[in-house]
């Protein structure tokens, strides 16, 4: 019984493979259409964007981070500064600076700036924090990254907000020369994979609605009778009469 079931499973698998090979043009058409649509979208509908980066560190004494408690304190400080860097008080000040900046012509909201800015820590053992700004204009990305650090530095040194450590800059954000995205190759690969999946689904859907008889199982299921045997289809060679 087990051998029979295994034989039927192998037969079904072979049949599925044969069906896909017979309908290969459906899969190919789906891959061409979906991959072409993905390529058109990523090259024609999506604009390049650029990412500028600037790093700063929290000013703490080396002895303050040399112990386990010091590491925990450094981690809390980093998390606090990450939240502080995109807080309302910082973004409000940044908006005012950008409005008076000679190279900036657009106006911003806090939501728009927050969507452009990413602030993250280097690691749990580090007091370094990375600012990344993504924009369709490389000059704009660099300006916002540098001005954001200037605002954070100004607020930590002023009396406007208490209990803040000062920060140290680790260089300035340079204007990015090359776009950081979108990843067009990834879009194309996803299009090919998705097209292949759509094509295979289309083959099975086509086969599901195809009611023609192709095998003895179809005869048995449609007519309700058992097939005792089949006649092979082959061509006989014609005898040459001299």
N, C-alpha and C positions, 0 to 999 in steps of 0.2 A: 504493500500500500504506500509505504514511504517512497519507494522507487518511482511509483506511478505519479505521486504528487510532485516529486522532484523533476520528473520528465515533463510534466505539464507546465511547471514554472519555467523550466528552460525553454520550452516551446513558446510560452507567452513572451518571454524576454526576446527570443529570436524574432518573434512576430513583430514586436514593438520596434526593434532595430530595423527590420525590413521595411516597416511602414515609414519610418523616418527617412530611410534611404530613398524610398520611392517618392516621397514628397519633399525632397531636399530643396526644391526650388521655392517652396513656401518659407522654409527657414531662412534661406539666403535672401529672399525678398524682404522679410521682416528685419533681418540684420542691416540690410542696406538702408531701409526706410528709417528705422529707429536711430541707427548710428549717424545717418545723414542729418536727421533732425537735431540730434545732440550736438553735432559739429556746427550746424548752422546757428544754433542757439548760443553756443559758447563763443563763437568767433564774431557773430554779427549782432547779438543782442546783449552781450556782457562786455562792459568796459574794463580796461586794465585798472588795477588799483595798486598802490604803493604803500610800503610800510617803513616808517622811520622809528628808530629805537634810541632810547637814552636810559642810562643806568645811574642810579644814585644809591648811597648807603646811609644808614642811620648812624649818627655820630654817638658811639658808645665806647667806653673804655674796654681795652682788650681783656682786663681781668673780669669784667662784668659778664663775659660770655664764655669763660674758660671752664665753668662747672656745669653740672647738669641743670641746676636751677638757672644758671646764666643762659644756657641754651633755650630753656623754656621761656625765659624773659625775652630773648631775642626773637623767638618765634611769635610771641604775642605782639611784640613791637612791629614786626613785619606785617602781620595780619591787620593791625590797627592802621598802619600807614597805607596799606592797600585800600582799605575802606575809606580812609581820609582823602586819598588822592582823587577819588571820584565823588566826593561828598558835595553837597549843595554849596557850601561856603567856598570850596576850591573852584568849582565850575562857575559860580557867579563871578568870582574875581577873574577867572580865565576869560570869560566872555567880555568883560570890560577891557581887558588887555588887548584882546583880538580886535575889538571894535576900533581901537586907536592905533592898531598896527598898520604901517603904511603899505605892507605887501598883502594884506588880507582885505578882500572886497566883499566877502559873504558874511551874512549874519548867522548866528548859531543859537540854538536852544540847548538847555542842559541835557535833554534827552539825546539830541543829535551828537553832542560832544561825547556823552557817555557811551554811545554806540561806536564811536570812532576810537575810543581809548581802551586799552587793556593794560592793567597793572598787575604784576605777578612777582612773587619772590623767586630768587634763584634756587634755593633749597631750604630745607628745614634747619640746616646748620649755618646758614648765611644771613647776613643783615643787608645784603644787596637786593635792590628792587629794580625791576625792569619796567620801563614805560614804552609801550608800542602804540603808535598812532597809524591808522589805516585810512587812506584817502585816495581819491581819484587823481589828485594833484600832488606830485612828489614834494614840491616846495611847501605846500600847505601842511603836509604830514610832518615835515621837519620843523616848521615854525611852531605848530601846536605842541609837539613833543618838548621842544626847548622852553617854550613859554609856560607849559604846565609845570616843569621842574622849577622855573623861576618863581612861579606863584607858590608852590609848596615850600620852597626855600624861604621866601618872604614871610609866609604865614608862621613858619616854625620859629623865626627869629623875632617876630613881633609880639606885642602884648595882647593881640586880639584873641589868641587861643592859648590857654595855659597847658602846662604839663606835656609839652611836645619837645622831643629831642630835635636838635638841628640835623641837617642832612648835608652830605658831601657828594659833590658831583663826580662821576667817573666818565668824564668826556661829554661831548655834546652830540646831538643827533645830526648826522649828515643827511643831505638830500639823497634819497635813494636813486640810483641810476637805472635800475631795472625793475619792472613790475614784480610784485610778489604773488600775484594771482590775476585772474582765476587759473586753476590748474586745468588747462584745456585737454591735456592728454588723458587725465583722469576722467573727464566728461566723455571723451571718445571711447575709452575702454568700457565705462559703464554702459554707454549706448550699445556697444557690440554685445556685451553680456545680456543686457535687457532685451535686445533684439532677438538673440538666440532663444531666450526664454519665451518670448512672445511667439516666435516661429514654431517652437515645439508645441506650445499650447494650441496654436492654430492648426497644426497637423492633427493633434488628437481630437480637436473640435471638428475638423473636417471629417475625420474617420468616424466620429460618433454619429454624425448625421448622414453618413454614407450607408445606405440600406442595401447595397448590392451584396450578393452572396459571393464570398471569397474562399470559404473553407468548409470542411465537413461540419464543424461546430455551428456555422451559420445555418446549414441545412437542418441539422437536428433541432436547433432552437426555433426556427421559423416554422418548420413543418411538423415538429413533434414526433419524428420517427428516427430510428437509429440507422446510421449509415453502416452497411455491411462491408462495402468495399468501393474503391474508386478505380476508374480506368485511367491509366497514365496517358498523358498527351505527348506524343512524340511523332516525329516525321520519319517515314520509311524511305529508304533510298530506292529510287526507281531503277529497275533493271534495264540495262541497255540491250536492246535486241539487235543483233547484227544480221 
